[in-house]
Amino acid sequence: MNSKKTNIFSFGGVLVLMLSSALLLSACGGSEEASETGSAKTSLRALEPSDPQLAAIYQRSCKACHGTGAPAIPQSGDVVAWAPRAEKGMEVLLDNVINGVGGMPPLGMCMDCEPEQFEALIQFMAGDALSQ
């Protein structure tokens, strides 16, 4: 009889784990879906700066959040998501990167970056949103 109880509890544990995982995964797609669809999401995630040095910095520091579809984070190339931030101007965006803002850590996880590199990376990620 003990083995039946163990099996039921094991199944219940697996069921709870599966339901929890499904809920967590469904929460990840919310804000991204509002401004991107289908292949547009995939192509935005594949964006990378053309300058090799900036591309290396982007890969190690920025892409983990701005290139993976993480919710509530403006994805690289997503003009709609970047527009309200771009309206604040480059000076505010640069200050946000250097000092951190919300969930973004100070220096955006690039401890050896120069302000000029941050500015170039912001320009790359925000794209056309900064020119509007």
N, CA, C and O atoms as a MOPAC input file, in Angstrom:
PM7 MOZYME 1SCF
protein

 N      0.82100 1    -1.19000 1     0.00000 1
 C      0.00000 1     0.00000 1     0.00000 1
 C      0.86700 1     1.25700 1     0.00000 1
 O      0.49500 1     2.24500 1    -0.63500 1
 N      1.97700 1     1.25600 1     0.67000 1
 C      2.87500 1     2.39300 1     0.67600 1
 C      3.37100 1     2.72600 1    -0.72500 1
 O      3.52600 1     3.89800 1    -1.06700 1
 N      3.62200 1     1.70000 1    -1.53700 1
 C      4.12600 1     1.95700 1    -2.88300 1
 C      3.07400 1     2.67300 1    -3.73100 1
 O      3.43500 1     3.48100 1    -4.58600 1
 N      1.79500 1     2.40200 1    -3.52000 1
 C      0.73900 1     3.10700 1    -4.23600 1
 C      0.70000 1     4.57000 1    -3.81600 1
 O      0.56000 1     5.45000 1    -4.66600 1
 N      0.82000 1     4.84000 1    -2.54200 1
 C      0.82900 1     6.22300 1    -2.07600 1
 C      2.01100 1     6.97800 1    -2.67000 1
 O      1.86200 1     8.11800 1    -3.11000 1
 N      3.17300 1     6.35300 1    -2.68600 1
 C      4.36000 1     6.98200 1    -3.24500 1
 C      4.14300 1     7.28900 1    -4.71700 1
 O      4.49700 1     8.37500 1    -5.17700 1
 N      3.57000 1     6.35400 1    -5.46500 1
 C      3.32700 1     6.56800 1    -6.88800 1
 C      2.32500 1     7.69300 1    -7.11800 1
 O      2.51000 1     8.50000 1    -8.02900 1
 N      1.28100 1     7.76100 1    -6.31900 1
 C      0.28300 1     8.81600 1    -6.46400 1
 C      0.92200 1    10.16000 1    -6.17400 1
 O      0.71800 1    11.12000 1    -6.91700 1
 N      1.70300 1    10.23900 1    -5.08800 1
 C      2.34600 1    11.51000 1    -4.76800 1
 C      3.38600 1    11.88500 1    -5.81100 1
 O      3.54800 1    13.06600 1    -6.11600 1
 N      4.08500 1    10.92100 1    -6.35800 1
 C      5.06400 1    11.20100 1    -7.40400 1
 C      4.35400 1    11.74700 1    -8.63200 1
 O      4.79700 1    12.73100 1    -9.22300 1
 N      3.26800 1    11.12000 1    -9.01100 1
 C      2.49400 1    11.59500 1   -10.16800 1
 C      1.95200 1    12.99000 1    -9.90900 1
 O      1.98100 1    13.84800 1   -10.79100 1
 N      1.45200 1    13.21700 1    -8.68500 1
 C      0.93900 1    14.53900 1    -8.32600 1
 C      2.03600 1    15.59300 1    -8.39500 1
 O      1.80900 1    16.70800 1    -8.86400 1
 N      3.20800 1    15.23700 1    -7.93200 1
 C      4.34100 1    16.16600 1    -7.99400 1
 C      4.71900 1    16.50400 1    -9.42100 1
 O      4.99900 1    17.65800 1    -9.74800 1
 N      4.72500 1    15.48200 1   -10.27200 1
 C      5.03500 1    15.70400 1   -11.68600 1
 C      3.96000 1    16.57100 1   -12.31800 1
 O      4.27100 1    17.47000 1   -13.09800 1
 N      2.71400 1    16.31700 1   -11.99700 1
 C      1.60200 1    17.09400 1   -12.54500 1
 C      1.70700 1    18.55800 1   -12.13400 1
 O      1.51400 1    19.44900 1   -12.96200 1
 N      2.01000 1    18.81200 1   -10.87400 1
 C      2.17300 1    20.18600 1   -10.39100 1
 C      3.33600 1    20.85300 1   -11.10800 1
 O      3.23800 1    22.01400 1   -11.50600 1
 N      4.42500 1    20.13600 1   -11.27300 1
 C      5.58900 1    20.67000 1   -11.97600 1
 C      5.24300 1    21.01300 1   -13.42000 1
 O      5.65000 1    22.06400 1   -13.91500 1
 N      4.51400 1    20.16300 1   -14.09200 1
 C      4.13000 1    20.40200 1   -15.49300 1
 C      3.21100 1    21.61900 1   -15.59600 1
 O      3.39300 1    22.45800 1   -16.47900 1
 N      2.24200 1    21.71900 1   -14.71600 1
 C      1.32700 1    22.86400 1   -14.74000 1
 C      2.06300 1    24.16800 1   -14.43300 1
 O      1.81900 1    25.19300 1   -15.07000 1
 N      2.95200 1    24.11800 1   -13.46600 1
 C      3.73400 1    25.30900 1   -13.12200 1
 C      4.59100 1    25.75000 1   -14.30300 1
 O      4.68100 1    26.94000 1   -14.60200 1
 N      5.21500 1    24.79500 1   -14.96500 1
 C      6.04600 1    25.11400 1   -16.12800 1
 C      5.21600 1    25.72800 1   -17.23800 1
 O      5.64200 1    26.69500 1   -17.87100 1
 N      4.04400 1    25.18000 1   -17.47900 1
 C      3.16700 1    25.71300 1   -18.52700 1
 C      2.75400 1    27.14500 1   -18.21600 1
 O      2.72600 1    27.99100 1   -19.11100 1
 N      2.43400 1    27.42300 1   -16.96200 1
 C      2.05500 1    28.78300 1   -16.57100 1
 C      3.21400 1    29.75100 1   -16.72700 1
 O      3.03400 1    30.86600 1   -17.21700 1
 N      4.39000 1    29.33800 1   -16.31700 1
 C      5.55900 1    30.20400 1   -16.45000 1
 C      5.86800 1    30.49200 1   -17.91300 1
 O      6.16500 1    31.63000 1   -18.27800 1
 N      5.80100 1    29.47900 1   -18.73500 1
 C      6.08500 1    29.67400 1   -20.15900 1
 C      5.04600 1    30.56600 1   -20.82300 1
 O      5.38700 1    31.36500 1   -21.69500 1
 N      3.80800 1    30.44500 1   -20.43200 1
 C      2.77400 1    31.28400 1   -21.03400 1
 C      2.94100 1    32.73700 1   -20.63100 1
 O      2.55400 1    33.63100 1   -21.38400 1
 N      3.50400 1    32.99100 1   -19.46900 1
 C      3.71500 1    34.36800 1   -19.00800 1
 C      4.84200 1    35.04000 1   -19.77000 1
 O      4.87400 1    36.26900 1   -19.83400 1
 N      5.75100 1    34.30100 1   -20.33800 1
 C      6.91100 1    34.88100 1   -21.01200 1
 C      6.56500 1    35.55600 1   -22.32500 1
 O      7.30500 1    36.44500 1   -22.74700 1
 N      5.50500 1    35.19400 1   -22.98100 1
 C      5.23400 1    35.71800 1   -24.30500 1
 C      4.40200 1    36.96300 1   -24.36600 1
 O      4.23500 1    37.50700 1   -25.45700 1
 N      3.86800 1    37.45400 1   -23.27900 1
 C      2.91600 1    38.55200 1   -23.27900 1
 C      3.29200 1    39.80400 1   -24.01600 1
 O      2.69600 1    40.08400 1   -25.05700 1
 N      4.24700 1    40.58000 1   -23.54200 1
 C      4.53600 1    41.88500 1   -24.11600 1
 C      5.19800 1    41.78500 1   -25.47700 1
 O      5.03200 1    42.68100 1   -26.30400 1
 N      5.92200 1    40.74700 1   -25.72200 1
 C      6.60000 1    40.58900 1   -27.00000 1
 C      5.58900 1    40.43300 1   -28.12700 1
 O      5.80100 1    40.96600 1   -29.21600 1
 N      4.51700 1    39.72800 1   -27.89500 1
 C      3.51500 1    39.47200 1   -28.90500 1
 C      2.84400 1    40.74400 1   -29.38000 1
 O      2.36300 1    40.79600 1   -30.51200 1
 N      2.79900 1    41.76200 1   -28.55600 1
 C      2.09700 1    42.98600 1   -28.89600 1
 C      2.72200 1    43.70400 1   -30.07700 1
 O      2.00500 1    44.34300 1   -30.84700 1
 N      4.03200 1    43.62000 1   -30.24600 1
 C      4.66400 1    44.38300 1   -31.30400 1
 C      5.35400 1    43.53500 1   -32.36300 1
 O      5.84700 1    44.08200 1   -33.34900 1
 N      5.40400 1    42.22900 1   -32.19500 1
 C      6.06900 1    41.36500 1   -33.15200 1
 C      5.21700 1    40.12600 1   -33.39600 1
 O      4.44800 1    39.70800 1   -32.53100 1
 N      5.36300 1    39.54400 1   -34.58300 1
 C      4.66200 1    38.30300 1   -34.85500 1
 C      5.55400 1    37.36100 1   -35.63800 1
 O      6.43500 1    37.79200 1   -36.38200 1
 N      5.31200 1    36.04800 1   -35.46000 1
 C      5.93600 1    34.99400 1   -36.24500 1
 C      7.38700 1    35.19100 1   -36.60600 1
 O      8.25600 1    35.27900 1   -35.73800 1
 N      7.64200 1    35.25900 1   -37.92000 1
 C      9.01300 1    35.34200 1   -38.39400 1
 C      9.67400 1    36.65400 1   -38.01100 1
 O     10.90200 1    36.73000 1   -37.97600 1
 N      8.89600 1    37.68800 1   -37.72200 1
 C      9.47800 1    38.96400 1   -37.29300 1
 C     10.22300 1    38.77600 1   -35.97800 1
 O     11.29100 1    39.35700 1   -35.79000 1
 N      9.67300 1    37.96700 1   -35.05700 1
 C     10.34300 1    37.69800 1   -33.78600 1
 C     11.68200 1    37.02100 1   -34.03900 1
 O     12.70200 1    37.40400 1   -33.46500 1
 N     11.67000 1    36.01800 1   -34.89900 1
 C     12.88600 1    35.27900 1   -35.19300 1
 C     13.92800 1    36.18400 1   -35.81900 1
 O     15.10100 1    36.11400 1   -35.45100 1
 N     13.53100 1    37.03500 1   -36.75800 1
 C     14.50300 1    37.88900 1   -37.42300 1
 C     15.05900 1    38.94400 1   -36.47100 1
 O     16.23700 1    39.28900 1   -36.56500 1
 N     14.23700 1    39.46600 1   -35.55200 1
 C     14.74600 1    40.42600 1   -34.58600 1
 C     15.76300 1    39.77600 1   -33.65800 1
 O     16.75700 1    40.40300 1   -33.29300 1
 N     15.52900 1    38.55100 1   -33.28000 1
 C     16.45700 1    37.84800 1   -32.39900 1
 C     17.78700 1    37.55600 1   -33.08800 1
 O     18.80100 1    37.35800 1   -32.41800 1
 N     17.79000 1    37.52700 1   -34.40900 1
 C     19.01100 1    37.24300 1   -35.15700 1
 C     19.83000 1    38.49900 1   -35.42700 1
 O     20.94000 1    38.40500 1   -35.95200 1
 N     19.30700 1    39.66900 1   -35.08000 1
 C     20.02900 1    40.91500 1   -35.31300 1
 C     21.33000 1    40.94600 1   -34.53100 1
 O     21.43200 1    40.42200 1   -33.42200 1
 N     22.31700 1    41.57400 1   -35.14400 1
 C     23.61400 1    41.70700 1   -34.50700 1
 C     24.31400 1    42.91800 1   -35.10900 1
 O     24.19400 1    43.14800 1   -36.31200 1
 N     25.03800 1    43.69800 1   -34.31900 1
 C     25.75800 1    44.84400 1   -34.87700 1
 C     26.74500 1    44.40300 1   -35.96300 1
 O     27.32800 1    43.32200 1   -35.87900 1
 N     26.92400 1    45.23900 1   -36.97000 1
 C     27.84500 1    44.88800 1   -38.05900 1
 C     29.30300 1    45.04200 1   -37.64300 1
 O     30.16800 1    44.35800 1   -38.19000 1
 N     29.59400 1    45.92000 1   -36.69400 1
 C     30.95300 1    46.08900 1   -36.19600 1
 C     31.31700 1    44.88200 1   -35.33100 1
 O     30.60300 1    44.58800 1   -34.37200 1
 N     32.41000 1    44.17400 1   -35.64300 1
 C     32.75900 1    42.95700 1   -34.89700 1
 C     32.96200 1    43.17900 1   -33.39500 1
 O     32.57300 1    42.33400 1   -32.58900 1
 N     33.56800 1    44.30800 1   -33.01300 1
 C     33.78700 1    44.58100 1   -31.59700 1
 C     32.45100 1    44.79600 1   -30.87800 1
 O     32.23900 1    44.26300 1   -29.78800 1
 N     31.54700 1    45.57900 1   -31.49100 1
 C     30.22500 1    45.78700 1   -30.89100 1
 C     29.42200 1    44.49200 1   -30.87000 1
 O     28.68800 1    44.22200 1   -29.92000 1
 N     29.56900 1    43.69600 1   -31.92400 1
 C     28.85700 1    42.41500 1   -31.97900 1
 C     29.28700 1    41.50800 1   -30.82800 1
 O     28.46000 1    40.81800 1   -30.23300 1
 N     30.57800 1    41.51400 1   -30.52000 1
 C     31.08000 1    40.68900 1   -29.41400 1
 C     30.52000 1    41.18300 1   -28.07500 1
 O     30.12300 1    40.38400 1   -27.22700 1
 N     30.49500 1    42.50500 1   -27.89700 1
 C     29.92800 1    43.06400 1   -26.66000 1
 C     28.44500 1    42.72800 1   -26.57900 1
 O     27.95700 1    42.31400 1   -25.52700 1
 N     27.73000 1    42.90200 1   -27.67700 1
 C     26.29400 1    42.60900 1   -27.71300 1
 C     26.04100 1    41.14500 1   -27.33700 1
 O     25.14500 1    40.84500 1   -26.54700 1
 N     26.83400 1    40.24400 1   -27.90700 1
 C     26.65700 1    38.81600 1   -27.63900 1
 C     26.86100 1    38.47600 1   -26.16400 1
 O     26.11700 1    37.67400 1   -25.60100 1
 N     27.86400 1    39.08300 1   -25.54100 1
 C     28.16800 1    38.70600 1   -24.14700 1
 C     27.39600 1    39.51000 1   -23.11100 1
 O     27.25800 1    39.06600 1   -21.97100 1
 N     26.88600 1    40.69100 1   -23.48400 1
 C     26.27500 1    41.54900 1   -22.46900 1
 C     24.81300 1    41.90700 1   -22.71000 1
 O     24.02800 1    41.95200 1   -21.76200 1
 N     24.44200 1    42.15500 1   -23.93200 1
 C     23.11000 1    42.70400 1   -24.22200 1
 C     22.09100 1    41.64800 1   -24.66100 1
 O     20.92600 1    41.68800 1   -24.26600 1
 N     22.54900 1    40.71700 1   -25.47600 1
 C     21.62900 1    39.78300 1   -26.12900 1
 C     20.86600 1    38.89700 1   -25.14400 1
 O     19.74500 1    38.47800 1   -25.43000 1
 N     21.46100 1    38.61400 1   -23.99800 1
 C     20.79200 1    37.74700 1   -23.01800 1
 C     19.42100 1    38.28200 1   -22.64700 1
 O     18.52600 1    37.50400 1   -22.31700 1
 N     19.23800 1    39.58700 1   -22.69400 1
 C     17.93900 1    40.17900 1   -22.37000 1
 C     17.27600 1    40.83500 1   -23.57800 1
 O     16.07500 1    40.67100 1   -23.79500 1
 N     18.05100 1    41.57100 1   -24.35700 1
 C     17.48300 1    42.34600 1   -25.46400 1
 C     17.40500 1    41.56700 1   -26.77400 1
 O     17.02500 1    42.12600 1   -27.80300 1
 N     17.75800 1    40.29200 1   -26.74700 1
 C     17.70900 1    39.51200 1   -27.98000 1
 C     17.12000 1    38.13600 1   -27.81900 1
 O     17.32900 1    37.26800 1   -28.66700 1
 N     16.39000 1    37.92000 1   -26.74800 1
 C     15.86000 1    36.57100 1   -26.50400 1
 C     14.34400 1    36.52200 1   -26.36300 1
 O     13.77100 1    35.44500 1   -26.20100 1
 N     13.70300 1    37.66000 1   -26.42100 1
 C     12.25600 1    37.67600 1   -26.25900 1
 C     11.81700 1    37.75700 1   -24.81700 1
 O     10.65900 1    37.48600 1   -24.50200 1
 N     12.73100 1    38.12800 1   -23.93600 1
 C     12.36200 1    38.26700 1   -22.52700 1
 C     11.25200 1    39.30600 1   -22.39100 1
 O     11.32800 1    40.37500 1   -22.99800 1
 N     10.22400 1    39.00300 1   -21.60200 1
 C      9.09100 1    39.92900 1   -21.49600 1
 C      9.45900 1    41.24100 1   -20.80800 1
 O     10.33100 1    41.27800 1   -19.93900 1
 N      8.79600 1    42.29400 1   -21.20300 1
 C      8.93800 1    43.63400 1   -20.62300 1
 C     10.29500 1    44.26700 1   -20.88800 1
 O     10.61100 1    45.30500 1   -20.30600 1
 N     11.10200 1    43.66500 1   -21.75100 1
 C     12.40500 1    44.21300 1   -22.10700 1
 C     12.35700 1    44.54900 1   -23.59000 1
 O     11.98100 1    43.70300 1   -24.40100 1
 N     12.73800 1    45.78700 1   -23.96300 1
 C     12.69200 1    46.12500 1   -25.38900 1
 C     13.71200 1    45.29000 1   -26.16800 1
 O     14.90800 1    45.31300 1   -25.87800 1
 N     13.21600 1    44.56300 1   -27.15000 1
 C     14.08500 1    43.70000 1   -27.94000 1
 C     14.79300 1    44.50900 1   -29.02900 1
 O     14.24400 1    45.48100 1   -29.54800 1
 N     15.98900 1    44.10700 1   -29.36100 1
 C     16.76400 1    44.79400 1   -30.39000 1
 C     15.98000 1    44.86200 1   -31.68700 1
 O     15.49000 1    43.84900 1   -32.18400 1
 N     15.86500 1    46.06700 1   -32.22900 1
 C     15.17900 1    46.26600 1   -33.50000 1
 C     13.68500 1    46.45800 1   -33.38900 1
 O     13.03900 1    46.74600 1   -34.39700 1
 N     13.10800 1    46.31300 1   -32.21600 1
 C     11.66300 1    46.46400 1   -32.04100 1
 C     11.34500 1    47.94700 1   -31.81900 1
 O     11.35000 1    48.43500 1   -30.68900 1
 N     11.07100 1    48.64300 1   -32.91100 1
 C     10.85200 1    50.09100 1   -32.88200 1
 C      9.70000 1    50.46800 1   -31.96700 1
 O      9.78200 1    51.47100 1   -31.25800 1
 N      8.64100 1    49.69400 1   -31.96800 1
 C      7.47000 1    49.98700 1   -31.12600 1
 C      7.85000 1    49.95500 1   -29.65000 1
 O      7.46600 1    50.84900 1   -28.89700 1
 N      8.58900 1    48.95100 1   -29.23200 1
 C      8.97900 1    48.82600 1   -27.82400 1
 C      9.98400 1    49.89900 1   -27.42100 1
 O      9.98000 1    50.35300 1   -26.27700 1
 N     10.83600 1    50.30200 1   -28.34100 1
 C     11.85600 1    51.29800 1   -28.03200 1
 C     11.33000 1    52.73100 1   -28.10200 1
 O     11.91900 1    53.62300 1   -27.49300 1
 N     10.25600 1    52.97100 1   -28.81600 1
 C      9.77100 1    54.34000 1   -29.04300 1
 C      9.59400 1    55.16100 1   -27.76400 1
 O     10.11100 1    56.27600 1   -27.70000 1
 N      8.88900 1    54.66200 1   -26.74000 1
 C      8.72400 1    55.48900 1   -25.53600 1
 C     10.05100 1    55.76700 1   -24.82700 1
 O     10.20300 1    56.80500 1   -24.18300 1
 N     10.99100 1    54.86500 1   -24.94100 1
 C     12.30200 1    55.07700 1   -24.32700 1
 C     13.10200 1    56.08000 1   -25.14900 1
 O     13.77300 1    56.95400 1   -24.60000 1
 N     13.02500 1    55.94700 1   -26.46500 1
 C     13.76500 1    56.83400 1   -27.37200 1
 C     13.30300 1    58.28100 1   -27.23800 1
 O     14.09400 1    59.20600 1   -27.42200 1
 N     12.02700 1    58.47700 1   -26.91800 1
 C     11.50200 1    59.83100 1   -26.73500 1
 C     12.22400 1    60.58100 1   -25.61600 1
 O     12.26100 1    61.81100 1   -25.60900 1
 N     12.78900 1    59.84400 1   -24.68400 1
 C     13.51100 1    60.46200 1   -23.56700 1
 C     14.87400 1    60.99500 1   -23.99500 1
 O     15.47000 1    61.82000 1   -23.30200 1
 N     15.36300 1    60.52400 1   -25.13400 1
 C     16.64200 1    60.99500 1   -25.65900 1
 C     17.81200 1    60.10400 1   -25.28900 1
 O     17.75300 1    59.31900 1   -24.34200 1
 N     18.88000 1    60.24900 1   -26.06600 1
 C     20.06700 1    59.42200 1   -25.87800 1
 C     20.71900 1    59.66300 1   -24.51400 1
 O     21.23100 1    58.72200 1   -23.90800 1
 N     20.70900 1    60.88500 1   -24.03100 1
 C     21.34700 1    61.17800 1   -22.73900 1
 C     20.70700 1    60.36300 1   -21.61200 1
 O     21.41100 1    59.80700 1   -20.77000 1
 N     19.37700 1    60.29300 1   -21.59600 1
 C     18.67000 1    59.51700 1   -20.56200 1
 C     18.92400 1    58.02800 1   -20.76000 1
 O     19.15500 1    57.30800 1   -19.78800 1
 N     18.88400 1    57.55800 1   -21.99900 1
 C     19.13500 1    56.13900 1   -22.26200 1
 C     20.54900 1    55.74800 1   -21.82000 1
 O     20.75000 1    54.69600 1   -21.21200 1
 N     21.50600 1    56.59200 1   -22.12900 1
 C     22.88700 1    56.32400 1   -21.73400 1
 C     23.02100 1    56.32000 1   -20.20700 1
 O     23.71000 1    55.46700 1   -19.64800 1
 N     22.37500 1    57.25600 1   -19.54200 1
 C     22.38000 1    57.29700 1   -18.08600 1
 C     21.74500 1    56.03100 1   -17.50700 1
 O     22.22700 1    55.49300 1   -16.50900 1
 N     20.66500 1    55.55700 1   -18.13200 1
 C     20.00500 1    54.33300 1   -17.66200 1
 C     20.93000 1    53.12400 1   -17.77700 1
 O     20.94100 1    52.25800 1   -16.90200 1
 N     21.70200 1    53.07100 1   -18.85700 1
 C     22.62800 1    51.95300 1   -19.02300 1
 C     23.73900 1    52.02700 1   -17.97400 1
 O     24.06100 1    51.03000 1   -17.32700 1
 N     24.30200 1    53.18500 1   -17.81900 1
 C     25.43600 1    53.34100 1   -16.90800 1
 C     25.02800 1    53.11000 1   -15.45500 1
 O     25.74900 1    52.44500 1   -14.71100 1
 N     23.89900 1    53.64300 1   -15.04800 1
 C     23.46800 1    53.54200 1   -13.64400 1
 C     22.49000 1    52.42100 1   -13.36900 1
 O     22.22100 1    52.11600 1   -12.20800 1
 N     21.95100 1    51.79800 1   -14.40400 1
 C     20.94100 1    50.76600 1   -14.25000 1
 C     19.57000 1    51.39500 1   -14.11300 1
 O     19.43700 1    52.53000 1   -13.65400 1
 N     18.56100 1    50.65500 1   -14.51100 1
 C     17.18100 1    51.12700 1   -14.40400 1
 C     16.27200 1    49.90700 1   -14.34900 1
 O     16.48200 1    48.94400 1   -15.08600 1
 N     15.27500 1    49.93900 1   -13.49300 1
 C     14.37700 1    48.78900 1   -13.37200 1
 C     15.18700 1    47.53400 1   -13.06500 1
 O     15.96400 1    47.50300 1   -12.11100 1
 N     15.00100 1    46.51200 1   -13.87700 1
 C     15.72400 1    45.25800 1   -13.69500 1
 C     17.07000 1    45.22100 1   -14.39500 1
 O     17.80600 1    44.24200 1   -14.28000 1
 N     17.40000 1    46.30000 1   -15.13300 1
 C     18.67400 1    46.32000 1   -15.84700 1
 C     19.79800 1    46.70400 1   -14.89300 1
 O     19.72000 1    47.73100 1   -14.21800 1
 N     20.84700 1    45.88000 1   -14.83700 1
 C     21.94600 1    46.18200 1   -13.92000 1
 C     22.78600 1    47.35000 1   -14.42100 1
 O     22.81700 1    47.62000 1   -15.62100 1
 N     23.46600 1    48.04300 1   -13.51300 1
 C     24.38000 1    49.09800 1   -13.93800 1
 C     25.39000 1    48.56300 1   -14.95200 1
 O     25.87800 1    47.43900 1   -14.83300 1
 N     25.68100 1    49.36800 1   -15.91800 1
 C     26.60700 1    49.05300 1   -17.00600 1
 C     26.09700 1    47.92900 1   -17.89900 1
 O     26.85600 1    47.39400 1   -18.70700 1
 N     24.85000 1    47.56900 1   -17.76800 1
 C     24.26000 1    46.55500 1   -18.63400 1
 C     25.06800 1    45.27700 1   -18.73200 1
 O     25.07000 1    44.62000 1   -19.77300 1
 N     25.74700 1    44.92300 1   -17.66800 1
 C     26.58300 1    43.71800 1   -17.59300 1
 C     27.85500 1    43.82200 1   -18.42600 1
 O     28.48000 1    42.80500 1   -18.72500 1
 N     28.24400 1    45.02900 1   -18.80300 1
 C     29.49100 1    45.21900 1   -19.54800 1
 C     30.38600 1    46.14600 1   -18.73100 1
 O     30.35000 1    47.36500 1   -18.89600 1
 N     31.16700 1    45.56800 1   -17.87200 1
 C     31.97700 1    46.34300 1   -16.93300 1
 C     33.14700 1    47.06000 1   -17.59500 1
 O     33.71400 1    47.98400 1   -17.01100 1
 N     33.51500 1    46.64800 1   -18.80600 1
 C     34.65700 1    47.27400 1   -19.46700 1
 C     34.26000 1    48.12500 1   -20.68100 1
 O     35.11900 1    48.50700 1   -21.47600 1
 N     32.97600 1    48.42000 1   -20.82500 1
 C     32.51800 1    49.21400 1   -21.96600 1
 C     32.71300 1    50.71200 1   -21.71700 1
 O     32.64300 1    51.19300 1   -20.58600 1
 N     32.95600 1    51.41100 1   -22.79000 1
 C     33.08300 1    52.86700 1   -22.77400 1
 C     31.71900 1    53.47800 1   -23.10500 1
 O     30.89900 1    52.83000 1   -23.75500 1
 N     31.46500 1    54.71800 1   -22.66600 1
 C     30.19300 1    55.37000 1   -22.99300 1
 C     29.89200 1    55.39000 1   -24.50100 1
 O     28.73400 1    55.26600 1   -24.89900 1
 N     30.90900 1    55.54200 1   -25.32200 1
 C     30.70400 1    55.55200 1   -26.77900 1
 C     30.19400 1    54.20100 1   -27.27200 1
 O     29.37100 1    54.13900 1   -28.18500 1
 N     30.68300 1    53.12500 1   -26.66600 1
 C     30.21300 1    51.78800 1   -27.04200 1
 C     28.76300 1    51.58700 1   -26.60000 1
 O     27.95500 1    51.02300 1   -27.33800 1
 N     28.44000 1    52.04900 1   -25.39600 1
 C     27.05400 1    51.96700 1   -24.93900 1
 C     26.13600 1    52.72500 1   -25.89400 1
 O     25.06700 1    52.23800 1   -26.26300 1
 N     26.56000 1    53.90700 1   -26.28200 1
 C     25.74600 1    54.71600 1   -27.18200 1
 C     25.53700 1    54.00600 1   -28.52200 1
 O     24.42700 1    53.99600 1   -29.05500 1
 N     26.59900 1    53.41700 1   -29.05900 1
 C     26.48300 1    52.67900 1   -30.32400 1
 C     25.56500 1    51.46900 1   -30.17000 1
 O     24.79400 1    51.15600 1   -31.07700 1
 N     25.64300 1    50.79400 1   -29.03300 1
 C     24.77200 1    49.63200 1   -28.79900 1
 C     23.31700 1    50.05000 1   -28.62900 1
 O     22.41500 1    49.37100 1   -29.11900 1
 N     23.08700 1    51.15600 1   -27.94300 1
 C     21.71700 1    51.67600 1   -27.81400 1
 C     21.17800 1    52.01400 1   -29.20200 1
 O     20.04800 1    51.66200 1   -29.54100 1
 N     21.99700 1    52.69900 1   -29.99900 1
 C     21.58100 1    53.06200 1   -31.35800 1
 C     21.23100 1    51.81300 1   -32.16400 1
 O     20.23400 1    51.79500 1   -32.88700 1
 N     22.04200 1    50.78100 1   -32.04000 1
 C     21.76900 1    49.52700 1   -32.74700 1
 C     20.45800 1    48.90600 1   -32.27000 1
 O     19.61900 1    48.52900 1   -33.08900 1
 N     20.27300 1    48.79700 1   -30.94800 1
 C     19.09500 1    48.11100 1   -30.42400 1
 C     17.80700 1    48.90800 1   -30.67600 1
 O     16.77600 1    48.33100 1   -31.02400 1
 N     17.87000 1    50.22000 1   -30.50200 1
 C     16.67000 1    51.05300 1   -30.68300 1
 C     16.39200 1    51.32500 1   -32.15100 1
 O     15.24500 1    51.54200 1   -32.54300 1
 N     17.43400 1    51.31300 1   -32.95800 1
 C     17.28000 1    51.49300 1   -34.40500 1
 C     16.52000 1    52.73700 1   -34.78000 1
 O     16.82800 1    53.83300 1   -34.31100 1
 N     15.52400 1    52.56800 1   -35.62600 1
 C     14.73800 1    53.68400 1   -36.16200 1
 C     13.94500 1    54.43300 1   -35.09700 1
 O     13.50300 1    55.55600 1   -35.34300 1
 N     13.75700 1    53.84800 1   -33.93500 1
 C     12.99000 1    54.52800 1   -32.88200 1
 C     13.69000 1    55.82200 1   -32.44800 1
 O     13.03100 1    56.78400 1   -32.05400 1
 N     15.01400 1    55.84200 1   -32.52200 1
 C     15.75600 1    57.04500 1   -32.12300 1
 C     15.69200 1    58.14400 1   -33.16700 1
 O     15.90800 1    59.31200 1   -32.84400 1
 N     15.40100 1    57.79600 1   -34.40400 1
 C     15.36900 1    58.81300 1   -35.46200 1
 C     13.96600 1    59.36800 1   -35.69000 1
 O     13.77400 1    60.21800 1   -36.56000 1
 N     12.99500 1    58.90300 1   -34.92700 1
 C     11.61900 1    59.37700 1   -35.11400 1
 C     11.34000 1    60.58100 1   -34.26000 1
 O     10.23000 1    61.11400 1   -34.28900 1

